[in-house]
Amino acid sequence: MRNRLKIKLIQLTKKNVMIKRFEANVTEPVLDDLRMRLSQVRWPDEINNSGWNYGTSLDYMKELCDYWLNEFSWRKTENTINSYPNYIAEIDGSKIHFLHIKGEGKKSIPLIITHGWPGSFLEIMKLIPLLTKSKDVSFDLVIPSVIGFGFSSKYLQPGCDNSFVADLWHKLMLHLGYEKYGAQGGDIGSGISTWLAMKYPNHVIGLHLNYISDSFRPYCSNEEENSNDVKEYKKDLEKWASKEAGYAYIQSTKPITLAYGLNDSPIGLCAWIVEKLNSWSDNKDGLENVFTKDEILSNVTLYWATQSIHSSIRIYNENSKRPMIFQSSDFVQVPVAYANFPKEISSPPRSYAAMGYNITRWTYMPSGGHFAAMEKPELLSSDIKDFFNSL
């Protein structure tokens, strides 16, 4: 990362942990190289009028490439990133990039929010003003980049799974002075936040999720496991996996083979990510009904500039070795809220989730999909506020 980014660092120290001020500034040669590659794309062919039926639409990718090359401004994205306080914390040899925004209310609740894949910390940005501006009860937000994602460091040893990252998050919150705090997450962020709450219940005051991993299996009886609603849920999971989970099988088994192409081709990288944005969002058959081109390309360019596609997808491999199969002693004891968005890729029945989580709030949302923080920030932030205010 040091070879590809100019980083302005202001050193801070606290409890023997190095915390430094950070400013995003991708070097111009990196952006020049990106533009050169975009100008020389070798496009594949396509079955006539196939749209998105075989994967990412060729017509849309050509439109997006033209915008990326001729109109998109990464510097504008950087200005938005740098308008907030950014830091790098070095904990146990890992460098964690995070935003830290203090709430403006008379009372502020510390809250760590974790993104997923193929997202980044950028997907949380819309929540910042919604959660920090209240004059009564607001939130002190900590928004980290998962190890291997974005400006955080890459972990080059086996073992960097959700549980491993949760340990780092807890140490980060303690070093920031938060003995008690809340946690929120979707996608991979849901798994990390779940481990955080389960391992540190004396510190986590509440857990808010908008996704529960499809690998989740609570400790329960055969009768409970085979109830009608659970069987229907598993049937829906199998149906979804048969059409949509090819990416996960590759990323869980042979991530580096995939990464050679995605790390070398910006269009290949973009197409891999855009397909998920299209398939998993509540976009009413129009991707830009929920995401702007600038939002899409900001996220993809972050992956490109930091060369983090392989380091991000290999967490799938690590998590496959430790899926969320709860043992008899595993239970999330802290209060848990679940925001159930209708176009989420999978949502377990409340009764099934309650076998592993202390569910105290379950909200059925009127619209929205897998990328709730970007798609429906008002709905998500309102549910987060109501839940933590009730504790």
N, C-alpha and C positions, 0 to 999 in steps of 0.2 A: 504493500500500500504506500510506503514512504516514497517509492520510486515513481508513483503515478499521481501523487497528490501533493500540493503544497499546503502544509498545515501550519497555522499560526497557533502556538500553544502558550498559554499563560499558566504557569505551574501553581497548583494549590495542593496543600497537604492536609490530611485529616486522618487521625488514628492509623498512622503508618501506611496508608494507602495513597498512592499518587493519583490525584485528580487534576486534569489539565483542561483549560479552556480550549475549545476547538472551533475552527472556522473551515467550512467546506470550500475548496477551491481546486477543482479539477484543472490540470494544466492544459494549456492550449494545444500542445502536440497531441494529447489524447483525443481532444475534440476534432482536430484536423484529421487524424487517422480515422475516426468514426465517419466523418463526412466523405472521405475518400472511399471507404468501403461501401457506404450507402450509394455512392454514384456508380458503383461497378457491380451491382447485384446480378447474379445469374438466377433468373426466375424459373421456377418449375412450370410444367404445363398443368392443365386442369380440365376435368370433365366439364363439358358445356353446361352452364346454368346450375352448377352444383352448390354454389353458395358456401355455406358453412357445414354441409353434410359430410364432408371428408376431412374436416379440420378447419384451420383458419382460412378464411376466404382470400383467394388470390387478389380479387379486385380491391378488397379493403386493405390488404397489405401494400399494394402499390400506392393507394391513396395515402396511407399512413407514412410510407417511405418518403413520398414527395414532400409531405408536411415536415417530417423529421429533418430532411435535408435542407429545405428552403425557408421554413418558417419557425420551427421550434427553437426556443432559446433555453439552453441549460443554465445560462447565467441568471435568468429570471428565477428559475427554480432555486438556484444557490442563494439568491437574495432572500427568498422566502425562508429557506432553511436557516440562514444566518440572522434573520430577524428575531430568532429565539435564542436563548442561552443554550449552547451546545458544549458538551464536555467529553473527555476521554478519561475513564477510570481504569487503572491497571490493578486487577485483582487476581491473585493466584496465577500470574503470568499471562492472563488474557486481558486484552484491551477492549473495553466496552464503551461504545459510543452511545450517548444518551442526551436527550433534551430534558431540561429541568425548568419547569415554569411554575412559579408560585401563584397560588390563588389569591384573588383580591377580596374575598369575603371576610367577615368578622371571624369566622371559623373556617379553616381549610383542612380537608381530609387528605392525607397522603395517599396517592393512588399510582401504582405502577401498571402501565398498559403495554401489552406485548402483541406485536404484529404476527403475521403468519407468512406462508409462501403461497403464491408468488408475489407477495407484497413486500413491504418494508416499513420503516418508521414513517415514511411519507403518507401511508394510508390512514394514520392517526391524526394528521394535521388538522382536519376539519373539526375534530372534537375539542381542540385546545381552547378556542374562545368560548365554546359552549359550556365548558367545565370549569373555567378559571375566572369568569367575569362576574359571577353572582356576588352581590354585596352581603348576602346573609351567609349561606354555606357554599363554599366553593371547594376546589381540589388543588393540592400541590401535585402537579403531574410529573412523573418520571416516565419517559418514553424511550426505552433502550432499543438498540439494534441487536437482534439475536446474534450470538457468536457465529461468524461465517457469513453474515449478511452486511451489506452496505459498508459503513465506515468502521465497524467492529473488526477485530482481528480474526484470522482464520485459525482453527484448532487443527493441528496436524498430527494428532494422535487419535486412536480409537476412543470412543466413550463419550463424545459430546452429544448427548441426547437431551431430551426435555428435562429430565431430572437433574442432570449436570448443570444445565443453564439455570434452573431454578435455584440451585445453591449459590450461584454467582449473583443472581438477582437479590437474594436475601442479604448477602454480604454488602451489596451496593446500597440497599435501603438503610441498613444499619450504619454504614459509613456516611450516609447523608443525614444521619441524625433521626431517622424514623424507626422507633422501636415498635410502633404499631402502624399498620398501613393496610390498605385494600389492594386487591389485584383484579385485573380485568384482561380478557383475551378472547380471541377467536382463532380458528385454525390451529397452527402450531402454538400460537400464543395461549390457546385454551389449555393445551397439554402442559405447557410450562407453568401456567398459573395454577393448574390443578395440583401439580407436584409441589408448588410453593405453599399452597394452603394445607396440603396433607402433611408436609414435612415440618411446617413451622406454624402450627395452629395457635400458639401463644402470641404470635406476632401479627398474623393476618386477621384482620377484623371482619372481613367479608370477601367473598369471591363472586364476581359477576362474569358470566360467560355468554357468548352468542354462538357457541359451537361446542359440541362434545365429540371427541374423537370417535371415528367408526370402529376403532380397535377397543373401545371401552367395553369391558365385561365386568359387571359387579359380582361380588361373591354372593351367590343365592342358590336356592334349592332348584332341583330339576323342574318342579311344578311351576315355580316363578319364572324360570328361564323359558318354559314352553307355554306360557300364557298366550292367548290369542293376539294381544296387542304387540307382544314382543316378537312372536313369529311373523307377524305382518311387517314389523320394522325390519327384521332380518331379511325378509323376502325383498323389501324395497332396497335394502343395501346391496343385495346380490344383483338386482336388476340394474342399479346405478353403476356398480363396479364393472359389469359386463360391457358397458358402453363408455364409461368415463375414467376408469382407474388404470388404464394402460400406463399413463405417466408415472403413477405411484409405484407400479411394479418395477419399472426401469430404474427409478430413483432409489428404490429400496434395495436393488440388487446390483446393478452395474452403473452407478452414477457417473464415473469418470469417462466411460465410453460415450455417453451422451454429451458430456461436457466438452469434449474436443471440438465438436461442431458448434455448440452454442457459444463457447468462449471465443471462437474465431469468426463468427458471422453475426453481426448485429441484427440482420433480418431474421436469421434462424432463431436467435434469442428472443426477439420480439414476438415472432409467430408462436413460439412455445408458451409464452406468458399470455398473450392476447387471447389464445384459444380458451384458457381458463377464465379469464375475465368475462368472455362472452358466454361460456357455458354455465357458469356458476352465479351469475348476477341476475337480478330481477329487472331485465332490460327491455321487456316487451318487444323482443325481436329487433332491437336497435341498440348496439353497444353504446353509442354516444347519447342514448337517452339517460345513461347514468354516469358515464365517464367522458370527460373531454379528451381530446387528443393530447393536450398538454399534460393532463394527469397520467395518462397511459405512458407517454414517452418519458416523463420525469422518472417514473419508476424503472422503466427499462434501461434508461441511460445510467441510472445509479448502479444497476447490476453490471452494465457494460464497463463503466469507468473504474469500478472497484474490482472487476474480474471476480465476482463473487457467485457466479452461477453454480460452479461445482461445490464450493464450500457451503453453499446454502442447501443444495439438494441432498447432500450426503447426510444431513440430519434425518432424512427418511430412512436411510440404511441403519443408522444408529438406533432410531426409535423402533425399527422392526425387531431389534434384539431385545427390546424391553417395552412391549406393548402395554396398553392400559388394562391389563387383566388383573383385577383386584383380588388379593388374598383375603383370608378371613379377618385379618387385623387392619385391612385397608378401608378407610372411610374418611371422606372430607367432612370434618366435624364443624367447621366454621359455617355461618349462614351463607347460603348459595342462592344466587338469582340467575335465572336463565331467560334470555331474550330469544324467543322462538320466531325467527323470520321465515316466512312461508316458502321462499325459494332457496333456503339453505340446502346444501347437498345431502345432508341427513340430520334428522333430529330424533333421538330416542323418545319413547313415551315417558311422560313424567314419572310414572310409577317405576319404570326401569331405572331411570336416572337417580331416583330417590334411594335406590338400593346401595348406591355408592356415594351420593352427595346429600348433604343436609339441605334439601331444597326448601326454601322459605318463600320464594317468589318465582312465578312462572308466567311470563307475559307473552301472549300471542300477538305478534305484530301484524298490522294490516298489509304491509308490503316490505320488500327488501330481500336480499339474498346473502350470499356467503361473505361479501365484502361490506358488511354493515356500516363500518365507520366511514366509508367513502360513499356508499349508496344512500344511507339514511342516517346521517349524523345526528339530526334532531331527535329522531325516535330513539336511537341508541343512547345518546347523552341524557335524555329525559329519564329513561329507565335506570341508568346508572345513578343519577341524582336521587331519584325516588328510593332506590334500594338502600344506598348508603345513608341517606337522611333518616331512614327508618330504623337503623341499627342503634 
